[in-house]
Amino acid sequence: MFLSRTYLTLHTLLPRPPEAQAEPVTSWRKPPYGMFKVNCDAAWVSQSQMGGVGWVVRDSFGWMVHAGGKGNMRGASALVMEAEAIREALMACVHGGLSKLEVESDSLLLIRMLCGDWKMDTSVEAIIFDIKQLVMHLQQCVFMYAPRLCNKAAHKIAAFVSRVGGIHTCDDLWPEWIFDILASDVNLTIRL
């Protein structure tokens, strides 16, 4: 089943009376019970048209079950790289047997395209086709916009793999720099 929702912070919508305004989302939120949240991001350098993508998969308790990244990737734009991040993350989830997903990206334009709320850019058309093919292997998949503040872990991984290159995955042992972000996302103050 393919579900789509676009989450927007209220400051991007029409003004509402003060009593009806909600606070904008400023921190990572756990997915509903039985779902996995996949945060995706990309790092891209326009001069070289090179970059990397990163993703983090967490369960409904906020525990990370998988993370990964891929560097040395060529892309014509930041939008293309953001789409690559979602495609790579979905491939990892399908191969890992995860089938109920909330997929978050801080690329509002890409999320709108995936949800059918915005005309598809031809530069990402083939990647979006692949994403939709991967979604067919899932029980449930919801694409959502997440502000950068809610996407820190994926951003950090994308920046790391963009800098060092290669393919990286983590299932059990986590570097300290990713553990600290994940702990802060679920309001833990543990430091290694």
PyMOL commands that set and color helices and strands:
alter all, ss='L'
color gray80, all
select helices_A, chain A and resi 10-12+18-20+78-95+108-114+122-135+148-150+152-164+176-185
alter helices_A, ss='H'
color red, helices_A
select strands_A, chain A and resi 36-45+50-58+64-74+100-105+140-145+167-170
alter strands_A, ss='S'
color yellow, strands_A
deselect
rebuild
show_as cartoon
